[in-house]
């Protein structure tokens, strides 16, 4: 596996070795030893799978207690995946990084605890898998507003996305509960 820092050093792009031929392909989607050696020291407790249609935007979600690190990937379709630093003590607080993930490139993104996370579906539909380092606790979930001008995410989107009510009602960074 190749692990590369993004513009936000704690967020890592993970590129698995893919072995393919006319029959299909094989890849390791998680290798504890290889990723620990690359600086991703995570123990996962939950796997999640979502399917969404084109222009669906999910997020930007984070948990103020029981913060979750996430290793995310797309197994069908294509998404624009985003992480926003929600750690007030960080020199990159409020900054974001976005990458395209698809079934074709098989890349993954490591989003550590302390970051809000979301994605926009670019293809007709997308199946999105993510491993988390803590369990889902809805009482601690918060949503950062997807289009907060102070964060300035450049979503590859014409028109408005399809949003859940909680995502449409997200808080601006200046009003959001964040990590120390």
C-alpha positions, 0 to 999 in steps of 0.5 A: 500500500502506498500512503501519501499525506494530503494538503492536511498532513493528518489526512492520508490518501491510501492507494492499495496494490491492485492485482488484476487480469482478465478474470478481475482483480484482488487487493488488500483493503486493510492491512494493519501492519502496513498501515501502522508502518505508514502512520495510520494507527487505528483499531476499527470497531464498526464498518458502514455501507451507504448507497446514494444517488447522483448529487447526494451530499452527505455531511459534513459529520463528526462526533464531539465525543467518541470522535471517529477516525474513518477509512473510507472508500468507494466500491461502486461509482464515484464521489468527491470526498472531503475532510475539514479540520475541526481541532481548534488547537490545530494550525489547519483548523477550518481548512479542508481537503477533497479528493475524488474516490472511485471504484476504478482507482480504488483509492481510500482516504484516512480521515482521523478523529477531529475532522468533519467528513462528507462526500458528494456523489458524482456518478449515477449512484455510489456505494461507499464503505467506511471503517470507524474507530468508534461506534456511532453515538447520535447524541454526539453527532454534529454537522458542519454546514456543507457550504459554509463560506468561511470554510469555502469547499469547492464542491464539483457541483452545478446547482444544489445538492440533495441533502438530508434535513440534518445536513441542510441545517448544519452549523457554520464553523464559527458557531460549530462545536469543535474539538479543543 
